[in-house]
């Protein structure tokens, strides 16, 4: 082979290698970023992964992909306490901590603590309806913290101010 015949044979061999390489690399047709390739051109009239997405939908997808459903639900208890329990109850109480499905709530007075203990079953149902089942299984309700007599520069051993009353 010489001249034009040799050039034709080399060109045919190069085309054959190119066609073989294309068939080996070709992945099944998918939409958008699933193949890792960037789509070119206009997105067209139908839905396309390149179209602008709603921020809420993107955040929900991120939370699900990362497995953050439980921490998100727990955080929404603290952020939406007034919405969950109502304005009247929220004005007199606040959530303090949530561990292992047990929510600790601090009331502003002992009377409100007693009232919240009576409403505990209803509060758990409201939380389950708003946030999801199983996030809060039990409520611990405490009244306001009493003053501590065990600290200070003039601390004396004993029962505190009660020991002088008889």
KOLDRENMI-749552 format. One record per residue (C-alpha): x, y, z; residue number from 1; residue in three letters. Coordinates in steps of 0.02 Angstrom, whole numbers, always signed. Each point is the difference from the previous one (the first is absolute). Layout:
BEGIN
+--------+--------+--------+-----+--------+
|   east |  north |     up | num | residu |
+--------+--------+--------+-----+--------+
|      X |      Y |      Z | NUM |    ALA |
...
+--------+--------+--------+-----+--------+
This chain:
BEGIN
+--------+--------+--------+-----+--------+
|   east |  north |     up | num | residu |
+--------+--------+--------+-----+--------+
|     +0 |     +0 |     +0 |   1 |    UNK |
|    +60 |   +169 |    -45 |   2 |    UNK |
|    -64 |   +176 |    -12 |   3 |    UNK |
|   -188 |    +19 |     +2 |   4 |    UNK |
|    -33 |   -183 |    +46 |   5 |    UNK |
|   +110 |    +14 |   +156 |   6 |    UNK |
|    -85 |   +162 |    +53 |   7 |    UNK |
|   -172 |    -80 |    -25 |   8 |    UNK |
|    +49 |   -152 |   +108 |   9 |    UNK |
|    +68 |   +109 |   +141 |  10 |    UNK |
|   -158 |   +107 |     -4 |  11 |    UNK |
|   -114 |   -153 |     +4 |  12 |    UNK |
|    +97 |    -73 |   +147 |  13 |    UNK |
|    -13 |   +165 |    +96 |  14 |    UNK |
|   -189 |     +7 |    -31 |  15 |    UNK |
|    -20 |   -179 |    +58 |  16 |    UNK |
|    +96 |    +37 |   +163 |  17 |    UNK |
|   -105 |   +155 |    +29 |  18 |    UNK |
|   -165 |    -92 |    -27 |  19 |    UNK |
|    +55 |   -142 |   +114 |  20 |    UNK |
|    +51 |   +122 |   +137 |  21 |    UNK |
|   -169 |    +90 |    -12 |  22 |    UNK |
|    -98 |   -162 |    +21 |  23 |    UNK |
|   +106 |    -50 |   +150 |  24 |    UNK |
|    -16 |   +165 |    +92 |  25 |    UNK |
|   -184 |    +31 |    -32 |  26 |    UNK |
|   -104 |    -12 |   +158 |  27 |    UNK |
|   -187 |    -31 |     -5 |  28 |    UNK |
|    -97 |   +158 |    -35 |  29 |    UNK |
|    -43 |    +94 |   +160 |  30 |    UNK |
|    -58 |   +173 |    +39 |  31 |    UNK |
|   +106 |   +139 |    +66 |  32 |    UNK |
|   +140 |    -19 |   +125 |  33 |    UNK |
|    -23 |   -187 |    +32 |  34 |    UNK |
|   +131 |    -46 |   -129 |  35 |    UNK |
|   +120 |   +134 |    +58 |  36 |    UNK |
|     -1 |    +79 |   -172 |  37 |    UNK |
|    -52 |   +178 |    -27 |  38 |    UNK |
|   -151 |    +24 |   -112 |  39 |    UNK |
|    +17 |   +129 |   -136 |  40 |    UNK |
|   -125 |   +112 |    -86 |  41 |    UNK |
|   -170 |    +59 |    +56 |  42 |    UNK |
|   -102 |    -99 |   +125 |  43 |    UNK |
|   -154 |     -1 |   -110 |  44 |    UNK |
|   -184 |    +10 |    +44 |  45 |    UNK |
|     -4 |   -148 |   +122 |  46 |    UNK |
|    +74 |    -19 |   +174 |  47 |    UNK |
|   +188 |    -15 |     +2 |  48 |    UNK |
|   +128 |    -17 |   +141 |  49 |    UNK |
|    +80 |   +163 |    -59 |  50 |    UNK |
|   -158 |    +99 |    +37 |  51 |    UNK |
|     +0 |   +113 |   +154 |  52 |    UNK |
|    -56 |    -95 |   +155 |  53 |    UNK |
|    -99 |    +59 |   +150 |  54 |    UNK |
|   +110 |    +30 |   +152 |  55 |    UNK |
|   -115 |    -98 |   +116 |  56 |    UNK |
|     +2 |   -151 |   -115 |  57 |    UNK |
|   +190 |     +6 |    -12 |  58 |    UNK |
|    +17 |    +11 |   +190 |  59 |    UNK |
|   -120 |   -146 |    +25 |  60 |    UNK |
|   +100 |   -104 |   -123 |  61 |    UNK |
|   +163 |    +47 |    +89 |  62 |    UNK |
|    -72 |    -45 |   +171 |  63 |    UNK |
|    -58 |   -170 |    -64 |  64 |    UNK |
|   +162 |    -38 |    -91 |  65 |    UNK |
|   +105 |    +40 |   +153 |  66 |    UNK |
|   -115 |    -89 |   +124 |  67 |    UNK |
|    -36 |   +157 |   +100 |  68 |    UNK |
|   -188 |    -31 |    +25 |  69 |    UNK |
|    +11 |    -36 |   +187 |  70 |    UNK |
|   +115 |   +147 |    +48 |  71 |    UNK |
|   -108 |   +116 |   -106 |  72 |    UNK |
|   -159 |    -60 |    +86 |  73 |    UNK |
|    +80 |    +22 |   +171 |  74 |    UNK |
|    +58 |   +176 |    -41 |  75 |    UNK |
|   -172 |    +49 |    -64 |  76 |    UNK |
|    -71 |    -36 |   +174 |  77 |    UNK |
|   +108 |   +137 |    +73 |  78 |    UNK |
|    -27 |   +119 |   -145 |  79 |    UNK |
|   -188 |    -23 |    -16 |  80 |    UNK |
|    -48 |    -25 |   +183 |  81 |    UNK |
|   -135 |   +135 |     -5 |  82 |    UNK |
|    -77 |    -72 |   -159 |  83 |    UNK |
|     +0 |   -177 |    +69 |  84 |    UNK |
|    -72 |    +28 |   +175 |  85 |    UNK |
|    -93 |   +163 |    -24 |  86 |    UNK |
|    +37 |   +179 |    +50 |  87 |    UNK |
|    -70 |    -13 |   +177 |  88 |    UNK |
|   +101 |   -152 |    +51 |  89 |    UNK |
|   +156 |    +63 |    -90 |  90 |    UNK |
|    -10 |   +165 |    +95 |  91 |    UNK |
|    +20 |    -94 |   +164 |  92 |    UNK |
|   +119 |   -141 |    -49 |  93 |    UNK |
|   +151 |    -39 |   -107 |  94 |    UNK |
|    +86 |   -159 |    -59 |  95 |    UNK |
|   +170 |    -25 |    +80 |  96 |    UNK |
|    +74 |   -159 |    -72 |  97 |    UNK |
|    -45 |   -154 |   -101 |  98 |    UNK |
|    +95 |   -162 |    +28 |  99 |    UNK |
|    -50 |   -176 |    -52 | 100 |    UNK |
|   -179 |    +52 |    -36 | 101 |    UNK |
|    -24 |    +83 |   +170 | 102 |    UNK |
|    -39 |   +186 |     -7 | 103 |    UNK |
|    +36 |   +106 |   +153 | 104 |    UNK |
|   -114 |   +152 |    +18 | 105 |    UNK |
|    +23 |   +140 |   +126 | 106 |    UNK |
|   -156 |    +91 |    +61 | 107 |    UNK |
|     +4 |   +176 |    +69 | 108 |    UNK |
|    -90 |    -47 |   +161 | 109 |    UNK |
|    -46 |   -155 |    +98 | 110 |    UNK |
|   -183 |    +28 |    -45 | 111 |    UNK |
|    +42 |     -4 |   -185 | 112 |    UNK |
|   +109 |   -153 |    +27 | 113 |    UNK |
|   -149 |    -90 |    +77 | 114 |    UNK |
|   -112 |    +56 |   -142 | 115 |    UNK |
|   +125 |    -62 |   -130 | 116 |    UNK |
|    +12 |   -168 |    +87 | 117 |    UNK |
|   -188 |    -17 |    -19 | 118 |    UNK |
|    +13 |    +48 |   -185 | 119 |    UNK |
|   +151 |   -112 |    -34 | 120 |    UNK |
|    -92 |   -133 |   -102 | 121 |    UNK |
|    -81 |   +133 |   -109 | 122 |    UNK |
|   +165 |    +89 |    -24 | 123 |    UNK |
|    +85 |   -160 |    -58 | 124 |    UNK |
|   -142 |    -27 |   -125 | 125 |    UNK |
|    +19 |   +178 |    -65 | 126 |    UNK |
|   +188 |    -20 |    -19 | 127 |    UNK |
|    -26 |   -165 |    -92 | 128 |    UNK |
|   -126 |    +83 |   -116 | 129 |    UNK |
|   +112 |   +148 |    -40 | 130 |    UNK |
|   +174 |    -77 |     +1 | 131 |    UNK |
|    -21 |   -188 |    -19 | 132 |    UNK |
|    -31 |   -156 |   +102 | 133 |    UNK |
|   +138 |    -66 |   +110 | 134 |    UNK |
|    +98 |   +162 |    +14 | 135 |    UNK |
|    -66 |    +36 |   +175 | 136 |    UNK |
|    -55 |   -151 |   +103 | 137 |    UNK |
|     -1 |    +75 |   +175 | 138 |    UNK |
|    -11 |   +171 |    +82 | 139 |    UNK |
|    +95 |    +55 |   +155 | 140 |    UNK |
|    -78 |   +158 |    +68 | 141 |    UNK |
|    +91 |   +105 |   +130 | 142 |    UNK |
|    -48 |   +157 |    +92 | 143 |    UNK |
|   +116 |   +148 |    +18 | 144 |    UNK |
|   +168 |    -29 |    +79 | 145 |    UNK |
|     +4 |    +43 |   +186 | 146 |    UNK |
|   +139 |   +111 |    +65 | 147 |    UNK |
|   +152 |    -93 |    +59 | 148 |    UNK |
|    +58 |    +33 |   +178 | 149 |    UNK |
|   +159 |   -101 |    -20 | 150 |    UNK |
|   +102 |   +134 |    -89 | 151 |    UNK |
|    +71 |   +166 |    +52 | 152 |    UNK |
|   +140 |    +77 |   +104 | 153 |    UNK |
|    -95 |    -15 |   +166 | 154 |    UNK |
|    -49 |   -182 |    -14 | 155 |    UNK |
|    -21 |    -93 |   +165 | 156 |    UNK |
|    -27 |   -186 |    +21 | 157 |    UNK |
|   -177 |    -46 |    +44 | 158 |    UNK |
|   -173 |     +3 |    -74 | 159 |    UNK |
|     +6 |   +181 |    -53 | 160 |    UNK |
|   -124 |   +136 |    +55 | 161 |    UNK |
|   -126 |   -130 |    +62 | 162 |    UNK |
|   +110 |    -54 |   +147 | 163 |    UNK |
|    -36 |   +160 |   +100 | 164 |    UNK |
|   -188 |    -21 |     +3 | 165 |    UNK |
|    -17 |   -115 |   +147 | 166 |    UNK |
+--------+--------+--------+-----+--------+
